[in-house]
Amino acid sequence: MPTVAELFLYPLKSAAGLPLTEAQVEPLGVAHDRRWMVASPKGSFFTGRKHPALLRINALPSATGLRLSAPGVAGLEVPVPPLDAPRLDVTIWDDTCSAARAGEAADRWLSAFLGEPVCLVYVDDRMERPVDSQYSVPGDKVGFADGFPLLLLSRASLEALNQRLARPVTMLHFRPNLVVEGCEPFAEDTWKRLRIGNVELEVASPCARCVMVTLDPQTAEQAADGEPLRTLTTFRRQLKNKVMFGQNVVVRRPGRFQVGDAVEVLE
């Protein structure tokens, strides 16, 4: 039976990932995952695809909000915005939703580090962003992740890719939340429903990959040879000119799981 090998959290969209030993799983995904996002003053979302410096920011959830740090600058404590905080209509791909603004101090800190005017926004209880209805049921929601609450990948799939690469890449190149081991390469492509601990998950769709996977998660430098995306296109299934690697997942029963838990494939 497969087991949970690794867990990752990304509190700020496109910023550095944090390893976990256990995770509280909510309808929006892992607790604190991509609940914060950098946006332009007009609300367009920022990601590492166009702003790779985001990967050099560390964002650590705290009891009161978020602690931001980055090379060469002093850290900043950002409190969770109050219920009456100003709001900003933000756009993530084809979705537009109303998010809470984190305040001028956070905006100044991020603007100085990124070198252009930006805003920090937060997923509060008032924000509504449904999952694409093609892959969900009414009531499924997501925060600032690209489209789904969780991303699943197996170690065997990464190893199968690395065997084809001259320069192996790490799991963090692909930014999964849930990494499993003890299965065949790409077994996750065939899974539909999973139970881990008291959590139940539904595998919704394959994950389309882009230039983001060519960025070094430690240095934010882009691979000049286009790897590993170039090699992925030679052997992985493609849909609508996008190569698939990993699976997008929605939460059917919230709860808690941890590294080492069995992954029961229900369907």
N, C-alpha and C positions, 0 to 999 in steps of 0.2 A: 504494500500500500504506500502511495506517495506520502511524504511528510513536508511540513513547513520548514524550509531551509533558511530563509532570510525574510525580514520585514523592513520596509523603508517608509519614511514619512517625509513629506515635502511641504512644510508649513507655508512657505511663500512660493507661489508659482514660478518655476524656472530657476529658483535658488537651489543651493546645495541640499542634498538629501541627508537624512539622519537615519542611522540603523536603529532598529528596535529589537527587543527580545520578546515583547508581547504588545498586543494592540487592542484597544477598544474599538470595535467596529460599529459605526452608526449608519443610518440610511444614506448619508452623504459620503460614506467611506470611512477610512481610518480617522479617528478623532484628531482634529487639528490639521488634517491634510488639505493643503491648498485652500485654506480659508482666507488667505491674504493674497493680494495681487497688486502689481505695479501697473498703472495705466497712465495714458496721456491725460492732460487737463481736459480734453474733450471726451475721454472715456474709452479710447482704443486700448486693448490689452497689450502688454509687453510680454514677450517670451524670449528665451535664449536663442531662438531661430534668428532673430534680427538684433537682439541685444545680449550677446554672449556674456557680457560682464555680470549679468544677473547670477550666473553660476558661481561667482566668487563671493556672493553674499551668503552669510550664514544666518538663518532665522530659527531661533529656538523658542518654542512655546513656554510661557511661564504661567504662574498662578493668576496673573493679572492681565496678560496680553502676549507680547512678543518681544524678544530681545534680538536686535539687529547688530551684526558685526561684519566687518570686511577688512581686507588687508590695507594697512596704512591709515585707517581712520578710527576715531573713538566710537565705541558702541553706543547704542541708543535703546532705551526701554520704551516700548510703544504700548500704551494701555488699550484694552478693548474699547472701541467707541461706545459712548452711551447711547441709550435708546433714541435720544433726540439729536444725535449727531447729524451734520449735513450729509446729503446723499449725492451720489453721482451715478448717472446712467452709464453703465459700462457695456462694451460689446466684446464678446468672446466668440470668435468665428461668426456663426449666423444668429447667435443669441444676444439679446439685449436685456439687461436686468438692472435693478436699482440696488446699489451697494452702499454701505456706510463708509464715509471718509474717516481716515485714521487721524487726521490733524496736520497742522502746519509743520510741526517739528519733524515728523516722519517724512513729509513731502520734501523738506529742505535737505534732510540727510540723504535720501535716495537721489534727489536731483543733483546734489553735489558729487555723489559717487558715480552716477551714470552719465553726467555731463549734459543733461538736458532737463527741462521741466517735466516732472512726473507727479503723480498722486499715488498714495497707498490707500487701498480699499479693503473692506472686510465683509465676509459673509455673515450677516446677522440674521436674526429670526424673521426679519421682514423681507429678506431677499428670496425671490422665487425663480428658480431656473430648472425647468423640467428636462429630463433625459429625452433624447430624440425618440419620438413616439414609434418609430420604425423598429426600435430595439428594446422597448420597455412597456410597462403597463402604466395606466394613470396613477399619479402619485409619486412615481420615481423622480427623484431630484438629484442634482449635482451641484457642487460648489464651483470653484474656479478651475478644476481639472478640464482638460480639453473637451471631454464629452461624457465621461463615465466615472462613477465613484471609485473604482479600483482597477488596477492593471496587474495582470497575472503573467508570469513567465517561469519556465522551468530551467534549472541549471543544465539539464541535458541539452536543451535547445541552444543555450549559449555556447556550450562546449562543441556542439555540432558546427556552429558558426565559426568559432575560434580555430577549429581544425582546418578551415579553409583560408584563414587569414595569416599573412606573414607577421602581423603585429596583433596579438590578442587584445581584446577589449574587455572591459569589466561590466558587471551587471548594471552599474550606475549609468553607463552610457544609455541604457534603455529606460531608466527611471520607473521600474515596477514598484508596486506596493507589496506584492505577495510573490515570493519565490519558492518554488517547490522542488523537491528532489526525490529520487527513487522511482522515476518513470522514464519511458523512452523519449528520445528527442521529439518534440512537437506533439506529444501526447495531449497537451492542453488544447490543441486544435479540435480534438474530438469530444471534449467535455462540454456538458450542458448544465448540469446542476451539481453542486458540491456542498459537503458539510464538513466544517472544521471546528472542533469543539462544539459550542452551542450556536455557531454562526452558520447560516445557510446562504449560499451565493448562487447566482445564475450567470452563466457565461453568455454575454450578449452579442459580441461581434469581435472579429479579428481587429488588431490594432494596426492602423496604417502608419508607416514610418516615414520620417522626413529628415532634413539636414540636421536636426537636433542631435541625432545619434552620432554625428561626425565630430561633435564637440567633446574635448577632453573634460570630464567632470571635475577634475582638480584644477586645471589651468585655464579652462574656457577656450583654449586654442582649437581651431578647426583643422581637421586632418586634410592636408593638401591633396592626398590621393583619393579623397571621398570615401574612405573606409570608416566603418564597416558597411555603409549603405550600398556601395558599389557591388560588393560581393553578395549581399542579401538579394539584390535584384537578379542574380544569376541562378538562384535555386529556390527562392521562396515565392509563393503564390502572390499574384498581383491583381488588384481590383481597382478599376478607374485610374490606372497609371500610378498606383501606390502599392508599395511592397508591404506585406503583412508579417508581423513578428510579435508574438504575445497576444493576449486576449483581454478585451474589455469586460468588466464584470459589474453587475448590480447586486445590491444587498437585498436578500429576501427575508432574512431574520437576523437582526443585530445581535451582538454579544461580544465575546472576547476570545481571541486565540493567541497562541504563542509559538515561538520557534520549537520545533520538535513534535508539534501536534500532527496527528494523522489527518490526511486529506482523503475523505471518503467520496468517491465519485458515484453520485446517486443516479446519474443519467449521462 
